[in-house]
């Protein structure tokens, strides 16, 4: 039984699932620690949809996207940010939180700026190795800056930086291997290869995995989370190969079943693999498709002995199959390296930092 809630916290972050799911992972621990929790996001962003399952008061504000390229909206969005700051200031004065915790994304900037004006302490969490634009704009007034990678510590103010890792949803570690096999219809004892491309899928990874199926299926069952509208209808009945567009509640069972994983290198995804000690191959988005953060994330995990990396531009059927086979044969080496990591208790560490801040 948790103590009576006497402390208040506002969580913020949005624009993509990666700016929301770590906040969601904190919710049970914050409730247990006696916090009343509120969420400030955009009016209709993905964060609103993700938070609605958790019975937490949600408030929307105006937001403007922070772009590094020319767009006509660059002239109007600063006014939306200012409007968002006014709205956030009104909400914070009404809620009167003890602290604000920001997971980043452009929606968070008006909230932390308003918190700063009201002298409400705020803590920022950066998942990627190099801070994103929204967090760079937020760091000057932050009390603490939590991060995932040892390399990031050098880029942050020494008196504020804390290496915490990323909060991971507890339920991901509570899956059933048997339930996963039943869900996928796997009836033999072959090891399971899990392929996951992120919330929107990964077309190059999807296609290469499917080309490689004739070589993979004699040795592995393959479960493939391929993204919305990315399923291959011609392969729906291939024995040993199960596709999903997206998985929510059953994800824990698929993770429990998986022996090795092929994944993109988003910060939250790879931290889940680390927490679950799943030997993995990372295929990061190239700089053509992103600001390069996935490549930096992947190389850090490779250097720490947690992952094998295949550059997206080098990806082909032969390289993928050979790397999968090598990873499976050496899987215990990667499990051992991940077991030595000190980033498994990110949730408890961050809640402790939050408590220390308000004390």
Residue pairs with C-beta under 8 A, 6 or more apart in sequence:
2 31
2 32
2 33
2 34
3 34
4 34
5 31
5 34
5 35
5 36
6 34
7 33
7 34
7 35
7 36
7 98
7 358
8 35
8 36
8 37
8 38
8 95
8 96
8 97
8 98
9 30
9 35
9 36
9 37
9 38
9 97
9 98
9 99
9 100
9 101
9 354
10 38
10 39
10 40
10 92
10 95
10 97
10 99
10 100
10 101
10 111
10 115
11 23
11 26
11 27
11 37
11 38
11 39
11 40
11 100
11 101
11 102
11 103
12 23
12 39
12 40
12 41
12 100
12 101
12 102
12 103
12 107
12 108
12 111
12 112
13 19
13 20
13 22
13 23
13 41
13 47
13 102
13 103
13 104
13 105
13 107
13 108
14 20
14 41
14 42
14 45
14 46
14 47
14 48
14 105
14 107
14 108
15 42
15 45
15 46
15 47
15 65
15 105
15 106
15 107
16 46
16 105
16 199
17 46
17 50
17 199
17 268
18 127
18 266
18 267
18 268
19 47
19 103
19 104
19 105
19 107
19 108
20 41
20 46
20 47
20 50
20 51
20 103
21 50
21 169
21 268
22 103
22 125
22 127
22 166
22 167
22 168
22 268
23 39
23 101
23 103
23 167
24 50
24 51
24 54
24 169
25 166
25 167
25 168
25 169
25 170
25 347
26 101
26 167
26 347
26 350
26 351
27 37
27 54
27 56
28 170
29 167
29 347
29 348
29 351
30 37
30 351
30 354
31 37
33 351
33 354
33 355
37 56
38 56
38 57
38 58
38 59
38 95
38 97
39 47
39 51
39 56
39 57
39 58
39 59
40 58
40 59
40 60
40 61
40 88
40 91
40 107
40 111
41 47
41 48
41 51
41 58
41 59
41 60
41 61
41 107
42 48
42 60
42 61
42 62
42 63
42 107
43 60
43 61
43 62
43 63
44 60
45 63
45 107
47 105
47 107
48 58
48 60
51 58
52 58
59 91
61 83
61 84
61 87
61 88
61 91
61 107
61 110
61 111
62 80
62 81
62 83
62 84
62 87
62 110
63 80
63 81
63 84
63 106
63 107
63 110
64 73
64 76
64 77
64 78
64 79
64 80
64 81
64 84
64 106
65 73
65 77
65 106
66 77
66 106
66 109
66 133
66 134
66 137
67 73
67 74
67 77
68 133
68 291
81 109
81 110
84 107
84 109
84 110
84 111
85 110
85 113
85 114
85 117
86 114
87 110
88 110
88 111
88 113
88 114
88 115
89 114
89 117
89 118
92 100
92 111
92 114
92 115
92 118
92 120
93 118
97 120
98 120
98 121
98 358
99 120
99 121
99 122
99 123
99 354
99 357
99 358
100 111
100 112
100 115
100 120
100 121
100 122
100 123
101 122
101 123
101 125
101 350
101 354
102 108
102 111
102 112
102 122
102 123
102 124
102 125
102 135
102 138
102 142
103 125
103 127
104 124
104 125
104 126
104 127
104 132
104 134
104 135
104 138
105 132
105 134
106 133
106 134
108 134
108 135
108 138
109 134
109 137
109 138
112 122
112 124
112 138
112 141
112 142
113 138
113 141
115 121
115 122
115 141
116 122
116 141
121 143
121 357
121 358
122 138
122 141
122 142
122 143
123 142
123 143
123 144
123 145
123 146
123 350
123 353
123 354
123 357
124 135
124 138
124 139
124 142
124 144
124 145
124 146
125 145
125 146
125 147
125 164
125 166
125 350
126 132
126 135
126 145
126 146
126 147
126 148
126 152
126 156
127 147
127 148
127 166
127 267
127 268
127 271
128 148
128 149
128 152
128 267
128 293
128 296
128 297
129 148
129 149
129 151
129 152
129 293
129 296
129 297
129 300
130 152
130 155
130 293
130 296
131 139
131 152
131 155
131 156
132 291
132 293
135 145
139 145
139 156
139 157
139 160
142 160
143 160
143 357
144 160
144 161
144 162
144 353
144 357
145 156
145 157
145 160
145 161
145 162
146 162
146 163
146 164
146 350
146 353
147 153
147 156
147 161
147 162
147 163
147 164
148 163
148 164
148 165
148 166
148 267
148 271
148 297
148 343
149 163
149 297
149 300
150 163
150 300
151 296
151 300
152 161
152 163
153 161
153 163
162 349
162 353
163 343
164 343
164 346
164 349
164 350
164 353
165 271
165 274
165 343
165 344
165 345
165 346
165 349
166 267
166 268
166 271
166 343
166 346
167 346
167 347
167 350
168 271
168 272
168 275
168 346
168 347
170 347
171 252
172 251
172 252
172 255
172 272
172 275
172 276
173 252
173 275
173 276
174 252
175 251
175 252
175 253
175 254
175 255
175 256
175 257
176 252
176 253
176 256
177 253
177 256
177 257
179 250
179 253
179 256
180 192
180 223
180 250
180 253
180 254
180 255
180 256
180 257
180 258
181 187
181 192
181 257
183 242
183 250
183 253
183 254
184 221
184 223
184 242
184 254
184 257
185 242
186 192
186 221
186 240
186 242
186 257
188 221
188 240
190 219
190 220
190 221
190 240
191 219
191 220
191 221
191 259
191 260
191 328
192 220
192 221
192 222
192 223
192 257
192 258
192 259
193 216
193 220
193 221
193 222
193 223
193 258
193 259
193 260
193 261
193 262
193 324
194 223
194 225
194 254
194 255
194 257
194 258
194 260
194 261
194 262
194 278
195 205
195 206
195 209
195 222
195 223
195 224
195 225
195 226
195 261
195 262
195 263
196 225
196 261
196 262
196 263
196 264
196 269
197 205
197 206
197 225
197 226
197 227
197 230
197 263
197 264
198 227
198 263
198 264
198 266
198 269
199 227
199 246
200 227
200 228
201 226
201 227
201 228
201 230
202 227
202 264
202 283
202 285
203 230
204 283
204 312
204 315
205 262
205 264
205 283
205 315
206 224
206 226
206 227
206 230
206 232
208 315
208 316
208 317
208 320
209 216
209 222
209 224
209 262
209 320
210 232
210 235
211 317
212 317
212 320
212 321
213 222
213 235
213 238
213 241
215 317
215 321
216 222
216 321
216 324
217 238
217 239
217 240
217 241
219 325
220 240
220 324
220 328
221 240
221 241
221 242
222 240
222 241
222 242
223 242
223 244
223 254
223 257
223 258
224 241
224 242
224 243
224 244
225 243
225 244
225 245
225 246
225 247
225 254
226 232
226 243
226 244
226 245
227 245
227 246
228 245
228 246
229 245
230 245
231 243
231 244
231 245
232 243
235 241
235 243
236 243
247 254
255 272
255 276
255 278
258 278
259 279
259 328
259 331
260 278
260 279
260 280
260 281
260 324
260 327
260 328
260 331
261 273
261 278
261 279
261 280
261 281
262 280
262 281
262 283
262 320
262 324
263 269
263 270
263 273
263 280
263 281
263 282
263 283
264 282
264 283
264 284
264 285
264 294
265 282
265 283
265 284
265 285
265 294
265 295
265 297
265 298
265 301
265 309
266 294
266 297
267 293
267 297
270 280
270 282
270 297
270 298
270 301
270 306
270 307
271 343
271 346
273 280
273 306
273 307
274 301
274 306
274 338
274 341
274 343
274 344
275 344
277 335
277 338
277 339
279 327
279 328
279 330
279 331
279 334
279 335
280 306
280 307
280 308
280 327
280 334
281 307
281 308
281 309
281 310
281 320
281 323
281 324
281 327
282 297
282 298
282 301
282 302
282 307
282 308
282 309
282 310
283 309
283 310
283 311
283 312
283 315
284 294
284 295
284 297
284 298
284 309
284 311
284 312
285 294
285 295
285 312
286 295
286 311
286 312
286 313
287 295
295 311
298 307
298 309
299 309
301 307
301 309
302 308
302 309
304 337
304 341
305 333
305 334
305 337
305 338
306 334
306 337
306 338
306 341
307 334
308 323
308 326
308 327
310 319
310 320
310 323
327 334
